[in-house]
């Protein structure tokens, strides 16, 4: 065994030497392989300053050396290996795609780099810095070495803003408390540029439409001594007069039927309809004028500001009525004062559309399948931007993991949805400002679920609510009225036999009447599709049911008083759920994703448990992937199968779930993942009502967590993600000795069959 270790070590060393030698074997005669720049900074006051400067300076030098991995120039080796292959040959394409030609010493311009580094040091406040450079040449390699005598860094002593009586100067002075130029901070040209942009943005919010950052001049005085500098914010003398004017909105013209192929005609105001200060040119009378007045953030007479400008465009786009939305501002020449005319050009979308879709789906209960859906939409049914849609679907679900072979599901249903771009309340309507039009939604739907060999359910639902956004990242959804009625259809003899074994399975096929309200808040820093270095996601959900009905009826199931509506008991509960996520970007193609879910359902009055369709479950494709869906909990309770059908369907009133996943790129669109996760569900009431010992939530809940781990593979082509996760349990809370790590036998077929769970999914789990 020891001999094998030495052979492996010798082999790896040999490979390393071969790769290293091949890097310099084919260099042009008289040239060297350039290996990069080394910088030595002296004279800075702190170690951190020296480190930051060193990284910045080395990043500015050119050329960049060949890339390395673990000290090896693999891409250069690939290039050299196939250097003589034709461009369009198989190996030539490998060289082009994966290789990298050698970076040579002859490409180095030492004096140009010295100038660049000298300029950077001065821009960072090291006005007396001295930069020297030289090349260090070896037998086949060379690098550049730069020595920087930094000297003392100049700091800001004071900042002066314009003090004359002009409107422009006084407006700039009002923003001085927001300045980025702080006394005591180092002189930094990048900060000075950012300050010019900040001032320009502030002025744009206060009517200075034609102002530009280029019109701001920040003078410096370095003669005051002690390595201090005074700064003076001024306006350039040659700044045009229009840039110093505060502009107001004069006329707003809206062209509601604009075509990109037609010549722009702004003189057709004689054909316009005047409504609340807006001139609306809508020759075909497609839209009611009040729709535009609600969408616009500008009103005639308002001082121009960039926020209202952008929000108005966003609101018009958000109406989902127009294919293109453009605008421009033009000086009104009919007045002597500073006024702007605003022009909006709106290209309509087709009013009616018919859409059919075939979709593959992955559900959290391990069911995978397909859905065929058809929808018809009228985008402007009553000419006020209302959306009316009718949709229907049919599909089937197949369980790929687990023992329920053949216990598939067929589902179909439909929905009528009426959406109005404003908030309608019983006493009228009111607007919500911002970049997104609020909507009132009215929904009526029907769903039928047929779990083959088991049962079928008919579900009827009605909802009335509101949807609005504060921003791209913050969204609210309030449904003050949400009614759901579930009625069973067929119940097979096989399922009745299962009910005899576990009477609580009868809850899945009980008639249920849920009358309540829901509210949901979503905050998503990834809404724009970009992964920041640190990103957060939060979804908070509140579900209330039966509160008014229970208040007036005095329902008390524990006390023996059950109240019904048309002979069906109504549910009473309060349900909260928090889903928080944290994403940490670890590199260009890797990230660390974390999720925590806390769910609490409190049944009372007419209920001792949440309705079956409202309860929490755990395990499955998007939950604990080392356990099959609905198979964990509640608490330490374990369903005992005596019919050899394996029918886990466990739910609870409380839920805790924790997930952590490291995601990384393998090659091209293929990504990998390692994950570990834990959680469980519990019941609010004790086993007197549930007949499930160990299911009640207690202070020992942390010792009752189920834990699993696994690996994943994802094929991500941006449009969609196909995911395969392979996981197995580490901790099974129902066992007397719950930790099962020491029982893992990856090479044992019976162990793999009993413990490894394969999860095939579409999209990331969180």
Buried (B, 14 or more C-beta within 10 A) or exposed (E): EEEEEEEEEEEEEEEEEEBEEBBBEEBEEEBBBBBBBBBEBEBBEEEEBBEBBBEBBBEBBEBEBBEBEEEBBBBBBBBBBBBEBEEEEEBBBBBEEEBBEBBBBEEBEBEEBBEBBBBBBBBBBBBBBBBEBEEEEEEEBBBBBBBBBBBBBBBBBBBBBBEEEEEBBEBBBEBBEEBBBEEEEBBBBEBBBBBBEBBBBBBBBBBBBBBBBEBBEBEBEBEEEEBBBBBBBBBEEEBEEEBBBBBBBBBBBBBBBBEEEEEEEEEEEEEBBEBEBBBBBBEEEBBBBEBBBBBBBBEBEBBBBBEBBEBBBBBBBBBBBBEEBBBEBEBBEEEEEBBBBBBBBBBBBEEEEEEEEEEEBBBBBBBBBEBBBBBEBBBBBEBBBBBBBEBBBBBBBBBBBBEBEEBBBBBBBBBEBBBBBBBBEEEEEEEBEBBBBBBBBBBBBBBBBBBBBBBBBBBBBBBBBBBBBBEEBBBBBBBBEBBBBBBBEEBBEBBBEBBEBBEBBBBBBBEBBBBBBBBBBBBBBBBEEEBEEEBBBBBBBBBBBBBEBBEEBEBBBEEEEBBEEEEBBBBBBBBBBEBBBBBBBEEEEBBBBBBBBBBBBBBBBBBBBBBBBBBBBBBBBBBBBBBBBBBBBBBBBBBEBEEEBBBBBBBBBBBBBBBBBBBBBEEEEEBBBEBBBBBBBBBBBEBEBBEBEBBBBEEEBEEBBBBBBBEBBBEBEEEEBBBEBBBBBBBBBBEEEBEBEEEEEEEEEEBEEEBBBBBBBBBBBB
